[in-house]
Amino acid sequence: MSSDRRYTWESSHARHPRGGASGPTLRTKVQILSPGSQRLLLYATLAAVFLGTLDSTLVVTALPRMGADLNGDESVYTWVVTGYLLSSTVTGPLYGRYSDLYGRKPLLLAGLGLFLIGSGLCSTAGTFTQLILYRVLQGAGAGALFPLGMVLIRETVEWKTMARLQSFMGGMLAVTLIGGPYLGGVLTDTLGWRSLFWINLVLGAPIALAIALLLPAHRDGGRQGRPDVWGMLLLASGVSLLLVGLTEAGNGGADAGALSSPGAVTACMVAGVVALGVFVKVEQRTAVPILPLRLFRGRDFPSLLSAGFFFSAASLPCSVFLPLYFHDVRGFSPSTAGLMLSPLLLAMVLSNRAAANLIWVERTARLLLPAGAVLLTLGCAVFFLLGVDTPLWLIIAIMTVIGLGLGPSMAPIGLMVQSSVPPQDMGTASSSIVLLKQLGQSVGLAVGQTLLSSRLLAASSGTTAEDTANAVGLTMAVVGVACGAGALVSSLLVGKIELRVPGGPPAPAKSAEEQNSST
């Protein structure tokens, strides 16, 4: 597809599906529904996205209680979270690509079904090993919820309401990232840790029913070819091995298991890189690839993926290491330590909303990501000064600046990614940015954990509050500044991308100079 059609509001796609076949689009089919049914379908889709993202952090504060009840070893506690993130990360690109090929509805319902089955099994787990395995199954279903939910909203909602919805979804992501552990702690204290999975069944069953009854079946023409089995296996293996290696790299120490040894970590990461290298070769020769490599021929798509990676690598350490500082150094209770992240959450929500509104007015977000990267870098740099007696007002100000920088990387970057590729690849593009963001979180957390552990182990006479404060400050500063710089460079490489929404008004044609800058 030529670049002049690639970045404009292609209303022609609302009339002619890809592949050259004529017929109603998914958006047209949804518009036939009554207004009440359309709203119910939208709410069900948003709720599915919320459940999938919430479960990645909901169990964090319940891990000690789970371990005590199921006789779990403390060294494997984190695999309840890691297993879920691992399987959802691996399956996300598969759901995205095959929804492009075979339709959104069957893939979304399959993911919801696996998610609910896994949730039910988690609530009945009798051993810690069972809980980890069931969480992997649950995550395999959750891999469909966020990318397909985002694409469905993009394909079915009137363009005039998209700004409000995108800002709402960005705020929802911030709430799940930072508020999930607090909510999980409240549920665990009041109803027990198994209630964390019951809530999925109570909410998920009507969500699945609403989507099954209301979402029209739709499959565009021109989609043929056998499933890319080898590509699927290689991608899953490569990403899994890399994530395992990165996760275990941050778990080293005297009490580390065999999988956390330097040799095992290196072997996992090397094997993962080799598998992904073979995956690229396979995709070059496959008729219907999982990840079409033609998407990487231009500059915008890979630059946006890189920016998403770096922004996410800086975000998760904030929600993990800052509560450690507030609890161990300042003496706050666990719940209060979690609430201290409220300025970060509020700033992320507000800046995401402002960014979403701005890009729907200007139809581009070319300057938003670099501005966010600068704020992120400046805010994290101040953490070099973090100590035991650092004024709380200064810490709150730092968190606010960081939150303002992270906000544009949430929903707005997803819109830009979807508009940087041909319409028939939107599912693949959405799952790709989710994959890179989750990889970024894993890398950021692993690097941060390694820095923090090495700094604390270097303390000569035990770990004092000052040691912890210095370790957290150094970790946040190094990870944040490095990621902010990477996000800034990646963002500056992105050209002017005109947002493309089916049924939206046409955008002004791009000049030849602007077209050339995108390739």
N, C-alpha and C positions, 0 to 999 in steps of 0.2 A: 504494500500500500504506500502510495506516495505521501511525503510529509505534509503536503498542503491539505490533505483530507484527514490526516492522522490526528491533528490537534484542534479541529473545529467542531462545532456543535452539529453533528451529522444527523439532521432530522430525517434524511433519506432512509436511515436505518430503521426508523419507526415504521416505514412503509414497506421496505424490502428487507427481509431477513438475510443474514449472511449465507453465502453459498449460492446465491442467485435465485433461490426459491421464493415465490410470492406467497403471501398469507399473513394472517394477523400475528403481531408480536406478542410476547408475554405481557407487556404493558397494556396492549389493547384488550387482551383477554381479562385482565384484572379490572379494567375500567368498566367491563360489562356487569361486574358484581354491584350489589347495592352499596351505598355509602357506608352503612353499618358493617357490612361484610368486609369492605376494604379496610376500614379502621381496625377491625378485629384481626385481620390477617397481618396488618402492620404491627399491632401490639404483640401478636404471637411471635413474629420474626424478631422484634427487639428483645422480647423475653428470652428467646432461645440464645441470642448472642450474649445476653447478660449472664445466663446460667453457665455457659461454656467458659466465659472469662472469670466469673466469680470463683469457680471451683479450683482454679489454679492457686489461689491464695487463701481460700476459706479454711483449709485444714491446718494452716501453719501453727496457730496457737494451740491446736488440739493434739499435736504430735506427742508431747509427753504423756498425756492421758491415754492416748491410743497405745503407746508403747507399754505403759504400766498394765493396762487391761489385757493386752495380747502377748505379754512377755517378749516384747521386741527389744533388740539390741540397739542402744543409742547410736551406734555407728551407722545404722541403716535407716534412721528416722527420716532423713531427708529424701529417701527414695519414694516415700509416699507422694511427695511433691514432684520429684524429678521424673518418676515413672509416668505421671500424668502429662507433664510438659513434653517429655520425650515422645510419647506416642501421638499426642496432638500435633506436635511440630512435624513429625514424619508423615502423618496422614493428610495434613492440610493441603499440600500441593496435589495429592492424588484426588481428593474430593474436588478441588478447584478445576483441574484439567478435565476430569471425567464429567463434571457438570457442564463444561463447555461442549462436550461431545454428546452427552445423552440426556441433558436437561437438569435443571436445578432441583426439581421436586423429588425424584427418586433418591438422589444423593443426599439431600438434606434430611429426608425421612429415615434413610439408612443410618446416618450419623446420629440422629436423635434417638433411634431405637437402641443403638449400641451404647449411647450415653446413659440411657435409662436402665438398661440391663446391668451395665457396670455399676451404676449407683445402687441398685437394689442388692447386688452381690456384695458391695462394700459394706452395706449396713448389716450384713449377716456374717462378715468375716470372723473366723474363729482363731486365726493365727495372723501374725504380722506379715508373714510371707503371702498368705492369701490376700490380705489387704493390698499389698503392693501389686500383685498380679491383677486384682480387680480394678485397681486404679489405672493400670495400663490399658485395660479394656475400656474403661470409662473415657480415658483420654483419646483412644482411637476413634470414639464417636464424637467427642468434642472438637476434633480437628475439622469437622464440617461446619460447625455452628457459626463461628465468626466470619470466615471468608465468604461463605455462601449467603449468610444473612446480609452482609454488606452489599454484595452484588444484587441480591433480590431487591433491596431497598432502592438501589441505584436504578434498577430496570423497571420498577413498578410505580414509584412515587412521583407525583407531579413535581417538576423541577423547581417551582416556586417555594415548595416546602422543604427542599433538600437542605438548605442552610441550617434551618432550625433542627432538623433531624441529625445532621452531621455533628453539630455542636453538642446535641444531647448525647449522642453515642460517644463522643470524646469524653464528656463528663462522666458517663457511665463507666468507661474504661478506667478513668482516674479513681473512681469510687471503688471499683473492684480491686485495683492494684494496692491502694492504701487502706481502704475500709474493710476489705475482705478479712484480714486477720482479726480485726476488732469484732466484727460480726460473728466470726467463728468462735471466738472466745466467749461471747455472750451466750450463744446457743449451747456450747459445750458445758458451761457452768449451770445452765438452767435445765436443759433437756438431755444432756449427754452427747458424746461425740458422734454417735450413730445418727443423731438428728440432722447432722450436716448432709447426709445422703438421703434421708427421708424427704427433706425439703425439695430435692430434685424430682422425686417421684410425684409429690403433691403438685408441683408446678409444671413439671415436664409433660405429664400425661395429657392434660388439656391443651398444652401448647402443640404437641404432636397431632392431636385430634383436629385442632383448628387448621393447622397447615395442611393436613391430609384432605380435609373437606373443602377448604377455600382456595388453596393455591392451584391454579389451573395447570394441567399437564402441558408441557411445551417443549418441543425439540426442533431447533432450526434445521433447515435443509443443508445438504452438502457435508454431512458428518458421517464418514465411513472409515473403516479401517479396524484392524484388530487391536485389542488393548496392548499397550506397551509393557508387557510383563517384566522383561529384563530391566527396562528403565525403572519400573516401579521398585523392583527388588534392590537394584543398585543405589537408587536414591535413598530408600529406607535404610539400607545398611550403612551407607556413607554418613548420613546425617546422624543416625543412632550412635555409631562409633565415635564421631566427633563430639557429640553431646556427652556421652559417657566419659570420654577422656577429659573434657573441659570440667565436668562436674567433679570428677574424682581428683583433678589437679588441685582443687581448692580444699580437699579433705585430707591432705597429707599431714603427717605429724607422728608422734610416738604411738598413738593408738590407732593409726590408720590400718585398714585391712590390706589384703594382697592386691586388690584392684586399685588401690590408691598409691601403690609403689611407683616410683619414677619409670621403671621399665614397662609396667602395665599401662600407665597413662600414655607413654610414648607410642607403644604398640597400637593402642586404640586409635590415637590420632593419625598415625601414619597409615593404618589400614583404612581409616575413614577417608583420608585424602586420596588414596589409591582408588577406592571404590567410586568416589565422585569423579575422578579423572576418567575412569572407564565409562561412567554414566554419560559424560559429555560425548565420548566417542560413539556410544550407542545411539544417543539422541540425534547425532548428525546423520545417521543412516536409517532412522525409523520414519515410516510414513506418517504415523500419528504419534508424535512424541509427547511425553508428559510435560516437558518444559521446552517449548519451541525456541531454539537458539537464535532464530531470526529476531526475537525481541531484543537481543543484546547488540544488534548491529548499530543502532543509534546510540546516542549519548545519554538521553534522558532517563530511560528505564533503569539501566544499571546504576546511574548516579543516584536516583531516588532510592533504590534498594540499599545502596551503601549508606545514604543519609539515615534511612530508617534503622539500619543496623547500629550506627553509632549513637543515635538518640536513645535507643532502647538499652544499649549497653550502659548508659549513664543513669537510666531511670530506676532500674531494680535495686542497685546498691543503695539508693536513697532510702527506700522503704525497708531495707534490711539492716543497714549499719547505723542509721541515725537513731532508731529506737534503742539500739544497744548503748549508744552514748547517753541517751536520756535516762535509761534504767541503771546502768552500771556506774556512770560517772555522776549524774545529777541526783540519783536516788529516787526517781519517779517510779510509781507502780507500773506494771505492764500495760494496763489499760490507759493510764495517763501518758505513758511514753508513746503509745499509738496515737492518742489524740493530739500530741505535740506536732504531728505531721500535717495537721489541718491547714496551716498556711500554704504548705506545698500543694496540697490537694486543691484548695480554693484557687490558687494562682493558676494551676494547670487547667482547671475547668473554665475559668474566665478567659484566659488567653486562647484556649481552644475555641471557645464560642466566638470571640472576637475575630480570630483567624478565619473560621468557617464563614461568618457573615461577610468578611472582607472579600474573600475569594469568590463568593457568589455575586458580589457587586462588580468586582474588577475582572472576574472570569480568569484570573491567574493568581498564582501564589509564588511568583518568582523570587520575591524579596523576603517573604515570611520565614522561610527555613533558614537562610543566612542570619537573619536578625535573631531568631531563636537560638541558633548555635552560638552567637556572640554572647547572649545573656547567660546561656548555660556555662560557657567557659569562664566568664567573669565571676559568676556566682560560686562555682566550684573552686576557683583559685583562692578565694578568701578562706576556704577551709584549711589552708596551710597554717592559719593562725589559731585554729581551734584548740582550746585548753580547758582545764577544769573550771576556771572562773570567767570564761567568755560570757559576756552579757547575753541573756536570753533574747533581748530585742535584736541583737546583731544576728543571732542564729535564725530568728524568725525572718529577718530581712533577707538573709542569704537564701533561705528556703523559698521565699517569695520570688526572688529573682530567678532561681533555678526553675521553679514551676512555670513562670512566664516564658522561659526559654523552651521548656518541654512541651507546652501546650500545642504549638503549631505542628508538632511531629505526630500527633494522634490522628484524628479523623482527616484533617486537610491533606496529609501526605498520602492517605489512601485514595482520596479523590484524584490527586495528581497522577498517581500510578495508573489508575484505571483509565485516565484520559491520555496517557502516553502510549497506549497500545491500541491495536485494532479492536473493534467491538467484540469480535468473536473470541478474543483472548482475555476478556475481563475477569472471568473466574480464575484463570491461571495467574493473571497479574495480582489479583487480590490475595490469593493463597501464597504467592511468592513474597509479597511484602510482609505477610504474617510470619512466614518461615524465617525471613531475615531478621525480623524484630525479635522473635523468640531465640534465635541463635545469638543475637546481640545481648539479650538478657542473660543467657547462659555464660557467654564470654565475660561480660561485665562482672557477674557474680563470682565466677571462678577466679578471675584476676584479682578482684577486690578481696576475696577470701584469702588468697595466697599472700597478698600484701599485708593484710591485717594479721594473719597468723605469724608470718615471719617477723613482723614488728613486735608482736607481743612476746614471741619466743626469745627475742633479743634482749628483753628486759633482764638485767643482771640479778636482781634480788626480788623475784616474784613480780606479779602484775599489780600495779597500783592504779588508782583512778587517773593519775596523770599519764601513765603508760597507755591506758585505754583511750583517753582523750586524744593523745598524740597519734596513736595508731589509727583511730577512726578518721581524724582530720587528714592525715597523710593519704589514707586510702581514698577518701572521697575526693581529695584534691587531684591526685595523680590520675585516677580513673576518669573523673569528670573533665579535667582539662584536656586529656588525650582524646576522649570521645568528642568533646566539643570542637576541638580542632579538626578531627576527622569529619564531623558533621558539616562544619563550615566549608571545607574544601569540596566535599561531595555536593553540597547545596549550590555552590557557585558554578558547578559544571552543568547544572540543569538549565535548559533553555526556557523560553516563554511557552508554556503549555496552556492552550485555551481549553477550559473545561468543556467536556462533551457530555450532554445529557439528552437521551432520546426524548423528542418532543419539545425540546427547549428552543428558544429563539436562535437564529443564526448569529454567529460571531463575525466581526469584520475579518476579511481575508488577510492572511499574513503576507507580509512583504517577502520578497525573495531573500533578503538578508536574514530575516527572522527564520525562514525555513531552513536556510543553510546552517544556522547556528544550532539547530536541533539535531543535526546529523554528524 
